[in-house]
Amino acid sequence: MSSVNDPSLTVVCEHHHPHDQLQRGDQPGPPCSRSSLRELKARYTTATGSVALAWEARYGARSYNVFKSTSNSPFNWVPTGVTTKAKFNVDGLESGEDYWFAVTATGAAGESSLSKPLIARAAE
């Protein structure tokens, strides 16, 4: 059995948080974009019929896919938009109505699983 420090082993997936300090000679591994995003939040907006979403940026993410559902029993996820930033404004919603949102990240390792669903009310 090989030890963890065996130089013949290859790291397949290693996560480095953007605030981690790399030491001289360290190399970040490929992004672990298969697990779901964290920290999906709705932010205040005055734009009628809109929800402003934001989440923690994902190391190695090339883009984010935003989904919405009008029901949680069961969820019926509808693609809503794509962005390269860790935020997205969903427009064209019925003001005062509740919606569920989820986001995936896409990077070199493929698309992540859906984030934990978030419920938010469209601005009136």
Residue pairs with C-beta under 8 A, 6 or more apart in sequence:
2 8
2 9
11 29
12 29
12 30
13 29
13 30
13 31
13 32
13 34
13 109
14 28
14 29
14 30
14 32
15 29
15 31
15 32
15 59
16 22
16 28
16 29
16 59
17 59
18 57
18 59
22 28
28 59
30 60
30 108
30 109
31 58
31 59
31 60
31 61
31 107
31 108
31 109
32 59
32 60
32 109
33 58
33 60
33 61
33 105
33 106
33 107
33 108
33 109
33 110
33 111
33 112
34 109
34 110
34 111
34 112
34 113
35 112
35 113
36 104
36 112
36 113
36 114
36 115
36 116
37 55
37 56
37 58
37 64
37 103
37 104
37 105
37 112
37 115
38 55
38 56
38 115
38 116
39 55
39 56
40 53
40 54
40 55
40 101
40 102
40 103
40 115
40 116
40 118
41 53
41 54
41 55
41 118
42 51
42 52
42 53
42 54
42 101
42 118
42 120
43 52
43 53
43 54
43 87
44 52
45 51
45 52
45 89
45 123
46 123
47 89
47 91
47 123
48 95
48 122
48 123
48 124
49 91
49 92
49 93
49 94
49 95
49 122
49 123
50 89
50 90
50 91
50 93
50 122
50 123
51 89
51 90
51 93
51 99
51 101
51 120
51 121
51 122
51 123
52 87
52 88
52 89
52 90
53 66
53 87
53 88
53 89
53 90
53 101
53 103
53 118
53 120
54 86
54 87
55 64
55 86
55 87
55 103
55 115
56 86
57 86
58 64
58 86
58 105
58 107
58 112
60 107
60 108
60 109
61 105
61 106
61 107
62 84
62 106
62 107
62 108
63 82
63 83
63 84
63 105
63 106
64 82
64 83
64 84
64 85
64 86
64 88
64 103
64 104
64 105
64 106
65 79
65 81
65 82
65 103
65 104
65 105
65 106
65 111
66 79
66 80
66 81
66 82
66 83
66 88
66 90
66 101
66 102
66 103
67 77
67 78
67 79
67 80
67 101
67 102
67 103
67 104
67 114
68 77
68 78
68 80
68 90
68 99
68 100
68 101
69 75
69 76
69 77
69 78
69 99
69 100
69 101
69 102
69 117
70 76
70 97
70 99
70 100
71 100
72 100
72 117
72 119
75 100
75 102
75 117
77 102
77 114
80 88
80 90
80 101
81 88
81 90
88 103
90 99
90 101
93 99
93 122
94 122
95 122
95 123
95 124
96 121
96 122
96 124
97 121
97 122
98 119
98 120
98 121
98 122
99 119
99 120
99 121
99 122
100 117
100 118
100 119
101 117
101 118
101 119
101 120
102 114
102 115
102 116
102 117
102 118
103 114
103 115
104 111
104 112
104 113
104 114
104 115
105 111
105 112
106 112
